[in-house]
Amino acid sequence: MSLTKLILKLAAPVPKVGSFGHYLFIGPHPDDIEIGAGASISRLVSMGKKVSFLICLDGRFGFENAPAGTTPDEMAKIRKAESLEAAKVLGVTDVHFLELSDGGLYERSELYDRMMQAVGEIGADIIFAPDPDTGAECHEDHLNVGNCAKNIAFFAPFKDITEAHEAKPRNVQAIGFYMTAKPNRYLGTSKVHRLKQIESILRHKSQYPAGCEAFKGIKTYLALRSIDFGLRSFKGRAEGFRVLGRTQMHCLPEAGK
């Protein structure tokens, strides 16, 4: 660890995951939030925290395991209903949808505007999104949503800027990235919370039907990751996030490492 990074860590520590009142988890597609942070969401709800979901894209091209003849419009409706069911499993009832097409078939400026407007309406203290800076992520939808969330988290408190996007200003205090390879904060998860995560993923039946090999792979990966993050944080089992408070969001490159 560099001297600069050590001093920053001691002088301006990043916020702890459990230190907020209202959380907004932003997902590119239906099922991303559950895979990326489902166990933590279950834990936060059990702690009495308010949790909201914002699902940006409609998943209309998720046909791999769908019945033959399903149309994109039908798939979008199916995936929306599955998202609501999955959220209920985790204890979340405040779920919002932008209903833009997935597959990059949207204008990034519209995605940005509508995400900012939704953040203004929902008014959370911290927002979570997939990490766009892993170096390995190749999915345009994940990169676009993650990068928009970064910009929005920073600009959310600025009235003149948010109003230019027809959005309300909000005092977003931090951003947390899930699906990250560089976590700096962890939240311990019990077996109950991890089972809730698995159950919520299985509610996405159009993507993970019974016996689906893709689900078996995800389940194994999540188990291994919870052990890895648990060992790193001395929490037994955990999920990890790259968290940036307002101090770390600007002009401090060491804060993101």
N, C-alpha and C positions, 0 to 999 in steps of 0.2 A: 504494500500500500504506500502510495506517495505521501510525502509530508503534507502537501496541500490538501489531498483528499482526507487525511487523518484529521487535520485541523478543522476542515469543513464539517466532518462527521461529528466532531465533538462540539463545535460552536453552533452548528445549525443542523441538528439531527432531523432526518425525514420523519414525517408523522407516522405513528403506529396505525396499523390497519383498523384496529378496533376503537379508535379514538373519536369517531365522528357520529353524528346523529342520523343523517340521511344519506343513503348510498344510491348512486345510479350506475347500473351495469349496462353498458352499451354493447350489443352484439351485431356483427355484420349480418349473420343469418340466424334463423331459428336453429337452436342446439349449441351454438358457440359459447354462450354464457354458461350453460350447464357444464359443458366439457371443461371450460377454462377456469371456472370458479364455483362450481355448484356446491362443493362441500363447505366452502367459506360462507357462501350465502346462507346455507342452512344454519351455520353457526351464528352468523350475525342476526338472523331472525330470532333465534333462540335467546340471544342477548337483549332482545327488545328493540333492536335497531329498525328503522324504516328503510326498506329496500324497494327500489323501483327498477324496472327493466325498460330499455329502449331497443327494439329490434329494427334495424335500418332497412334490410333488404328482404324480399319475400320468399326466397328459396325456390322459385318456380322451376328451376332447372335441376333440382335434386331428384333425378329420375332413376338412379342406379338400381334401387330396390323397389321401385313403384310398379303397380299393376300395369300391364300393357294397355296402351290406349289412353292413359292419363294425360290430360292436356296441361300446359303450363298454368293456366288460370285455375284449374282444379287443384293442381299441386300447391299453388300459393295458398288456397283456402285450407287445404289439409294441414299444411305446415303452420299456419296461423293458429288453428285449433289445437294442434299438438303443443305449440309454444305455451298456450294458456294452461293446458293441463300440466305441462312440465313445471311451470312457474308455481302452480298450486302445490305441487309435491314439496317444493322448497319453502313454502309458506309465503310466497309473493303473489299479491293480487293486483298491484299497480303496474300494469304492463302496457306499453305504448308501441305502436307500429308506424313506421314511415311508409311502408309498402312500396318502396322503389324496387325495380327489377334487380335481381342479382346478375352475376356474370359481367359486371362492369358496364351494363347497358343503361347508363344514367349519366347525367352531367355531374361532374364532381362539384361544381358550384352549387347545384341544387341540393346535393347531399349535404354539403357544408351548411348552407342556409337552414335547411330543415332540421339538421342536428342541433344547430345553435338555438333555433326557435324552441325545440323540444327541451333542451337544457334550461332555457329560460322559463318555460312553463312548469317543469318538474321541480327545479330549484334545489338540487341536492348539494351537500357539503363537499363530496368527493365523487368524481366520476371514474369509472373503470372501462377499459377498452383493450382489445388485443394489442400486444406490443408490435409496432411496425418496424422496430429497429433491431430485430434479431439477427439479421444478415442471412437468414435462411428462408424467411417467409416469401413465397412467390405468388400468393393469391391476391390479385388486385383489390378485391373487395375488402380483405382484411387490412391491407396496406392503406387503402383510402380511408376506411373508418378509423383506424388507429391514428393516422396523421391528422385527420379532421378533429378528432377528440383532443389531441395534443394542443392544437391551435385554439380550440374553443375553451379548453380549461384555462389557458393563459388569458384570453381576451374576455372571458365571461363577465368580470366585474366592471368593464369599461363601458359606460352608458352610451357614449357617442358611437362606439364601434358596434356594439350589439344592436343598437337601433338602426344602423345602416343595413343590417341583415334582418330587420323587422322582428327582432328578438328582445326579450327583457334582460337587463343586466342581473347577474347573480354572483354572490360571493362564493365561488368555487374555490375551496381552500387547497385542493390537491388533486392529482390524477394518479391512478394506479393502473399498471399494465398487467394483465393476465396473459397466459401463453408466452411467458418470457423466459429467457435463458439467463437473465441477470437479476434475480430477485434481491432486493435489499430489505424487505420486510416480509414476515411470515405470520400466518394465523394457524394456530393448532386446530386440528379437526379430530373429533372422536369417530368411532366406528359408526355411530348413529348418523352423523353428518355425511360420512362417505357413502353409506348405504342410500341416503336420500339423493345424493348426487347420481349414483348409478340408476336409481329408480326414475329420476327425472330425465335422464338421457334415454331410457327405454320408452318413455312416453312419446318420443319421436319415432313412432312405429314405421313411418314411411321411409325412414333412413336406416333404421336398425331393427328389422324384423327378427322374429325368433330364430336363433341359431346363426345369426349374421356374423361372418368372420371379422368384418370391420369393427363390430362392437366388442368382440373378444380382444382385439388388439388394443382398442381404447381402454378397456377395463384393466388390462395388464399394465399399460403405460401409466394410467392414473395411480395404480397401486404402487408402482416403482417410484413415481415422482413424489408421492406423499411420504414414502420412506426417506428418499433423498433429502427432501426439504425438511423433514422432521429431524434428521441427523444434523443438518446444517444449523438448525435453529434450536436444538435441544428440546424439541416439543413433542417428541414421539412420532406423530404423523402431522403433516402440515401442508398447506398450499402457500406458494410464494408469489410475491408481486414486486414489480419495480415501481416504487412510489416516489413521486416528486411533489414536495410542498411548493408553495409560491416562491420561497427563497431559492429553491433548486431549479426552477423552470427557465431561468434566463441568465445567460452570461457566466454560468458555472459549469463548464464541460466535465469537470471531475465528478460532479454530483450524479451524472448519469451512468457512471461505471460501476 
